Amino acid sequence: MVQSHLTNNKRRWQLTIQIITSIILVGLIFYIVKPYAIWQTLRNANFILLLLSLPITLIIIGLKSTRWWLLTNSIQSVPFTTAIYSFLIGLALATITPLAAGEAGRAFFIPSIEKSSLTGKFLLDKLVDLSAVFLFSSIGLAFISNNPILNWISLLLIILLISSWLLMYKLVSKLRMILNKYVVWADKLFKALENTTIKQLLINVVLAFISFVFFYGQLFLILQALWPTTTWSALIVFPIITLSTILPLAIGGVGIREWSAIILLSEFGIPHEVAVTATFTHFIIVQFIPAILGAILLTTKSIQIINNKGNVNND
């Protein structure tokens, strides 16, 4: 009971610090980028391109939900709609938790399956996501750097990433026994990997790469709407901007994402106000709006669970 109380207090403090950090970072952004400049950027935007970017969110959510559905179905048959609901609920929880840890909560909204097994599948899903972003980032670093040493480092990182996956899959049982002593979630992850076939893993990886192609394509479309002279070369820094939001310093990465965009996109002649407007608009379209829907589903499902427990107790 005491441990639970301390954990809740810790989470409240983490969330408070995240909110304060986001406010400070956004305040600093408005100090160097005047709100009027952002307003003018939006006024001059190509609204046809902005509207075209909206349906891409449905494709991204569909691809990510499909990945989650296939992973849950490797344990037990689950309706696709249930997978979508739980994914959106996880997205809502991810937006307000450090390192998006709350997204693991999606496992609790898949009925009739052991939660430990689902958590393992969730960890596997996120590891694939992180690997895809890391791979795209390494490729981007190689392209934007004129330093041969950094280029070689990028190549080595890509080789290391691929080798790690191959080694992990081959030695999964041994790694599970070794790391389980030191990493609390290792047992769940490696158990999930053991129960995932090569075919299932490859399908997940392919769908992850396709979803990120749409994800970065959507951001590029928004940039084109705000700054028509944006070149394709700007795409190479998008994954690095994504990686910056992993830092558990701000709520939903707000502030960190925009500062990363200001710094990285300026290398391609993109003004600060355009970088800020584009990345924040992308966040609203691809994460915040679906997260709002997830929050509504979370409230509805929670009420249903409470009512069901009440009915059981009455019986």
BELDALIN-V716516 format. One record per backbone hydrogen bond with DSSP energy under -0.5 kcal/mol. CO is the residue of the C=O (numbers start at 1). NH is the residue of the N-H. If there is no record, write none. Layout:
<<CO,NH> <CO,NH>>
//
This chain:
<<1,5> <2,6> <3,7> <4,8> <5,9> <6,10> <7,11> <8,12> <9,13> <10,14> <11,15> <12,16> <13,17> <14,18> <15,19> <16,20> <17,21> <18,22> <18,251> <19,23> <20,24> <21,25> <22,26> <23,27> <24,28> <25,29> <26,30> <27,31> <28,32> <29,33> <32,34> <34,37> <34,38> <35,39> <36,40> <37,41> <38,42> <39,43> <40,44> <42,45> <45,47> <46,50> <47,51> <48,52> <49,53> <50,54> <51,54> <51,55> <53,56> <53,57> <54,57> <54,58> <55,58> <55,59> <56,60> <57,61> <58,62> <59,63> <60,64> <61,65> <62,66> <63,67> <64,68> <65,69> <66,70> <67,71> <68,72> <69,73> <70,74> <71,74> <72,75> <72,76> <79,83> <80,84> <81,85> <82,86> <83,87> <84,88> <85,89> <86,90> <87,91> <88,92> <89,93> <90,94> <91,95> <92,96> <93,96> <94,97> <97,100> <98,101> <100,103> <101,104> <102,105> <103,106> <104,107> <105,108> <106,109> <107,110> <109,111> <110,113> <114,118> <115,119> <116,120> <117,121> <118,122> <119,123> <120,124> <121,125> <122,126> <123,127> <124,128> <125,129> <126,130> <127,131> <128,132> <129,133> <130,134> <131,135> <132,136> <133,137> <134,138> <135,139> <136,140> <137,141> <138,142> <139,143> <140,144> <141,145> <146,148> <147,151> <148,152> <149,153> <150,154> <151,155> <152,156> <153,157> <154,158> <155,159> <156,160> <157,161> <158,162> <159,163> <160,164> <161,165> <162,166> <163,167> <164,168> <165,169> <166,170> <167,171> <169,172> <171,175> <172,176> <173,177> <174,178> <175,179> <176,180> <178,181> <179,182> <179,183> <182,184> <183,186> <185,189> <186,190> <187,191> <188,192> <189,193> <190,194> <191,195> <193,196> <195,197> <197,201> <198,202> <199,203> <200,204> <201,205> <202,206> <203,207> <204,208> <205,209> <206,210> <207,211> <208,212> <209,213> <210,214> <211,215> <212,216> <213,217> <214,218> <215,219> <216,220> <217,221> <218,222> <219,223> <220,224> <221,225> <222,226> <223,227> <225,46> <227,230> <231,234> <232,235> <233,236> <234,237> <235,238> <235,239> <237,241> <238,242> <239,243> <240,244> <241,245> <242,245> <243,246> <244,247> <247,249> <247,250> <250,253> <251,254> <253,257> <255,259> <256,260> <257,261> <258,262> <259,263> <260,264> <261,265> <262,266> <264,267> <265,268> <265,270> <266,269> <269,271> <271,275> <272,276> <273,277> <274,278> <275,279> <276,280> <277,281> <278,282> <279,283> <280,284> <281,285> <282,286> <283,287> <283,288> <284,289> <287,291> <288,292> <289,293> <290,294> <291,295> <292,296> <293,297> <294,298> <295,299> <296,300> <297,301> <298,302> <299,303> <300,304> <301,305> <302,306> <303,307> <304,308> <305,309> <306,310> <307,311> <308,312> <309,313> <310,314> <311,315>>
//
